[in-house]
Amino acid sequence: MVPVEILGVRQQQRDQEIVVLLLDTAADLAVPIVIGPREASAIAMAQAGLATPRPMTHDLLRDVLAAVGVELERVEIVALEGGIYFAELVLSGGARLDSRASDAIALAVRTGSPVLCSAEIVALAGVEIVDVEQREEMEKFRAFLDHVSPEDFSGPSGQ
């Protein structure tokens, strides 16, 4: 397992898919994981520090863990099968829970927990970030994250 930085979410212009980008800084590889608009909104809102009037599902899960005295020690992206990423929530006390990668990442952002990714997945799915143009794009993306809002990920009907 290697530690990864959650760069945030981005909508791919060419195919309109939304991805969350995980960066292995040691290898200069970014792992793009396709996620839904609701999960994208949940991750972006937490990264931006935006609060909602009522708890969202990931907020509720964070609060339930705290209420029962359990901590999310880390998130592990453990498998990639048929284009689907599998994650596990590693809780204090040793419990491991199967999770969708997008939900695990949204919870990790809310709890400040580290995210680790299988080195095999990084090697298989990682996209090399080496040239100046890509680095500039990454900086633009980070700047985008500073100004993102939930409405940026709404569908045409506002849902």
C-alpha positions in Angstrom: 0.0 0.0 0.0 1.2 3.5 -0.8 -0.1 6.8 0.5 -2.0 8.9 -2.0 -3.2 12.5 -1.9 -6.8 13.2 -2.8 -6.4 15.9 -5.4 -10.2 16.2 -5.8 -12.9 15.8 -8.4 -12.9 16.8 -12.0 -15.3 16.4 -14.9 -13.6 15.2 -18.1 -14.5 17.4 -20.9 -14.2 14.9 -23.7 -16.6 12.2 -22.3 -18.3 14.1 -19.4 -17.2 11.5 -16.8 -16.5 12.7 -13.3 -13.3 11.4 -11.7 -11.6 11.7 -8.4 -7.9 11.9 -8.7 -5.5 10.2 -6.3 -1.9 11.2 -6.5 1.1 9.0 -5.6 3.6 11.8 -5.1 6.5 9.4 -4.8 5.9 8.0 -8.3 4.3 11.1 -9.9 1.3 9.0 -10.9 -2.3 10.0 -10.7 -5.0 7.3 -10.4 -8.4 8.5 -11.9 -11.5 6.8 -10.4 -14.8 7.4 -12.2 -17.5 8.4 -9.7 -21.1 9.7 -9.8 -22.1 13.3 -9.4 -23.4 12.9 -5.9 -20.2 11.4 -4.7 -18.3 14.1 -6.5 -20.3 16.7 -4.8 -19.8 15.1 -1.4 -16.0 15.0 -1.9 -15.7 18.5 -3.3 -17.9 20.0 -0.5 -15.8 18.4 2.2 -12.6 19.5 0.6 -13.9 23.0 0.4 -15.0 22.9 4.0 -18.6 23.6 3.1 -21.3 22.6 5.6 -24.9 21.6 4.8 -27.8 22.5 7.0 -28.5 18.8 7.6 -26.0 16.0 7.6 -25.3 14.3 4.4 -24.8 10.5 4.4 -21.0 10.7 4.8 -21.4 13.3 7.6 -23.8 11.0 9.3 -21.4 8.0 9.1 -18.6 10.2 10.5 -20.8 11.2 13.3 -22.0 7.7 14.1 -18.4 6.5 14.2 -17.6 9.3 16.7 -20.7 8.6 18.8 -19.7 5.0 19.3 -16.0 5.8 19.9 -14.6 4.3 16.7 -12.1 6.1 14.5 -11.5 5.6 10.8 -7.8 4.8 10.8 -7.4 4.8 7.1 -9.0 4.0 3.8 -7.4 1.4 1.5 -8.1 1.1 -2.2 -7.5 -2.7 -2.4 -8.7 -4.0 -5.8 -9.5 -3.0 -9.4 -11.7 -5.5 -11.1 -13.5 -4.8 -14.4 -12.9 -1.1 -14.1 -14.5 -1.0 -10.6 -12.4 0.1 -7.6 -12.9 -1.7 -4.3 -12.0 -0.1 -1.0 -11.9 -1.0 2.7 -12.5 1.2 5.7 -10.0 0.2 8.4 -11.5 1.1 11.8 -9.8 1.4 15.2 -10.0 -2.0 16.8 -9.1 -3.7 13.6 -12.5 -4.0 11.8 -12.4 -3.8 8.0 -15.5 -2.8 6.1 -16.0 -3.2 2.3 -16.8 0.1 0.7 -17.2 1.7 -2.7 -14.0 3.8 -3.3 -16.0 7.0 -3.8 -17.8 6.6 -0.4 -14.5 5.7 1.4 -12.8 8.7 -0.1 -15.7 11.0 0.9 -15.5 9.7 4.5 -11.7 10.0 4.6 -11.9 13.7 3.6 -14.4 14.3 6.4 -12.3 12.5 9.1 -8.9 13.6 7.9 -7.9 10.0 7.6 -5.2 8.8 5.2 -5.9 7.1 2.0 -3.7 4.3 0.8 -3.8 2.6 -2.6 -2.4 -0.8 -3.6 0.9 -0.3 -5.4 -0.3 -2.7 -8.0 -3.3 -0.5 -8.7 -1.1 2.6 -8.9 1.2 0.8 -11.4 -1.7 -0.5 -13.5 -4.1 2.5 -13.5 -1.8 5.4 -12.7 -1.2 8.1 -15.3 2.2 9.6 -15.3 2.5 13.2 -14.5 5.8 14.5 -15.8 5.6 17.2 -18.4 5.2 20.9 -17.7 1.8 21.1 -19.4 0.4 18.3 -17.1 1.9 20.0 -14.0 0.3 23.3 -15.0 -3.1 21.5 -15.5 -2.7 19.9 -12.1 -2.1 23.4 -10.6 -5.2 24.7 -12.4 -7.2 21.8 -11.0 -6.0 22.5 -7.5 -7.1 26.2 -8.0 -10.4 24.9 -9.2 -10.9 23.0 -6.0 -10.5 26.1 -4.0 -13.6 27.6 -5.8 -15.8 24.5 -6.4 -19.4 24.4 -5.3 -22.0 21.5 -5.2 -23.9 23.1 -8.1 -20.9 22.5 -10.4 -21.8 18.8 -10.3 -25.6 19.0 -10.7 -27.2 17.3 -13.6 -29.2 19.2 -16.3 -32.3 18.9 -14.1 -30.5 20.3 -11.0 -30.4 16.9 -9.3 
